[in-house]
């Protein structure tokens, strides 16, 4: 079990007074202090951990956020920023003495500028809404986390979120041009903007992926891209994970730049096919879905080239989509995978990354460890960049099963680090992987990172108990 | 000059410098020494002997090298696998009248990105991870070698463009990309600056993956042998794809006149700012919103004698003007003060670069934050002191 720090009772004692002060800044109903309403903010998508916050505030403006930050600082109350609460890593799990600052009301599009290919938004807007607002102009916002219907841009910036299409277009940090942010002292700053490079130290690059620990980002300027004329996938089935892994490397090396390259292993194929009836072959060990973009002719030529590159690996199935209906069918199983597995069992979704050359060995070691713990693991992941998403199935009502699932998860992440990979490719550390950080970094390396946190937030008031092992946080140098 | 041949040697040199309170100028190829403010340092620490290739996995588009390896050696390595760096690092030797060999460490330290930055991202976007020695002589890692990594804060981005003021980068992990089969350059002649930015925006609205877009007004284009102002677009792909993309662009840009393929390759000269090489003018680099660029240049041209050209679809302006006593710094900064963006003085004498802010002055809270960050990495202030701010 992951521990959370002991709440500061002296802060909790000031709860009513702080609520009253916050109500002087915000309309009554935007300060939440009743037990039943607070319950809605007790967890994010890592819902095995729950803790209602002391208070929740739902501001409308950056100026209100600045005032809230100042009031909370005077009261000594930490702030947990929250977009839509879709973090799989417990990135917005409150502590009992914290104020959750929800960005859900700040969801406006402030400016669309297709000449300069940027959009400026408030950060409570959902990822998908950004693209929806510019689709009629022929543009889209590239990072596409699978929670994009719900997840907020603010959360994407906090975690530097990726998605299936980041193989071609990069992750959030590569598509973020500027932010407006409230700092720990309540000062409002702007970093970057509609221009490509910011001057001075790359603070923007540092803020993206800082898990809400450096400040409250209230506005973002995002790069937008012209929509491709079309896109079509091709599906390959293989007899072994090893060969599928080799085919992935061959596609990448050939420079065919697919926009997505997704991998499913046998357990994932079986579950998805039973659920979605996508027509996946059930007699293969691994599936690859490879999507390319362009005009009809460009797509055809790219798919032909990809088929040729994959042919030496003797795929037992090759299904090339000829039209939108077939494309939707190929994607149906992949898109349904998480939901289908969710119908069978509770699951933990991991997010480690490994070098492509280690894919096959990591998958076989995963199967071995799953057997050892007597748990089922399905693998559905972004193969092009080695970002694994093992789904560990367990029984949430059975504490023994839950404990085993967590232990297996930790073993699998250690395995990724051993293979020269990392603990998390796109979900973030949150509370979930906090205690594993010392498997990837030594203490000195973590203390240097913590020193950067000191520079932004000397009192460690933003998003407490995340990213670093609790013991290191508690023994940190007095700032 | 200290030239350790190992990372441990770099760390030992920095620890010695801390003890003896000796400020260090960090260098590798030495081609960027005239960028930033002049450094007052008693000793030079060169990373030029760190030239190892730690790992190159073409099938993973992954390269890990020591910081002192030259860009030329790196390109040779990548050529053999038909791959290339994503960010097309410039060679500023002609511009800065410097000698030596540009290194990857130098490119990362000054965040030098060429024309492809528009499409494939900047130097910082290619970084997968680094090893570095901080100002206390500690060897530290951040990031890694895998393509996606959000484990801990993104310190590689912070180090990129920090001009060696936060640490000595010893090893760099990079994402590389395959070379494309066909590269073509399209040219439109005779546009004024505003029309040119409109044409480039028009091109960048099409899904043709234009990998570079620049505009050279007539006074600059003649240096590359053009008879008139020229707007340039680089189109890439496999043969049929490039041909198709060209027809899409020709149709989308028909209102701007004839869009023709040219035989010459103007991009290395644009990347290296060759048009401003070999004279004694001050050179500025302005990063702005593309549609603001022509107005900014026009406003400056009413006040000072200057020449400009545009890269990154108009988002990057290179401007040459009389150096005088201050490289026209008050006028340039005043002109940019009303719009989003920043100006960096890229070429001027040591005297001028010591006298005026080379980098865009930051608002107080940001400057204070940057100083706090610097103090956390280099508490003794011995790494490239004064290089970024006085």
Interface residues (C-beta under 8 A of the other chain):
Chain A: X113 X114 X115 X116 X117 X118 X138 X139 X159 X160 X162 X166 X170 X171 X173 X174 X178 X183 X187 X189 X191 X193 X194 X195 X196 X197 X198 X199 X200 X201 X202 X203 X205 X206 X208 X209 X210 X225 X226 X227 X228 X229 X249 X250 X252 X253 X254 X255 X257 X293 X294 X295 X297 X298 X301 X305 X353 X354 X355 X356 X357 X382 X384 X385 X386 X387 X420 X421 X422 X423 X424 X425 X426 X427 X428 X429 X433 X437 X440 X441 X444 X445 X446 X448 X449 X451 X452 X453 X454 X455 X456 X467
Chain B: X57 X58 X59 X60 X61 X62 X81 X82 X83 X111 X113 X117 X118 X121 X122 X124 X125 X134 X138 X140 X141 X142 X144 X145 X146 X147 X148 X149 X150 X151 X152 X153 X154 X155 X157 X158 X160 X161 X162 X166 X177 X178 X179 X180 X198 X201 X204 X205 X206 X207 X237 X238 X240 X241 X244 X287 X288 X289 X290 X291 X312 X315 X316 X340 X341 X342 X344 X359 X360 X362 X363 X365 X366 X369 X370 X372 X373 X375 X376 X377 X388
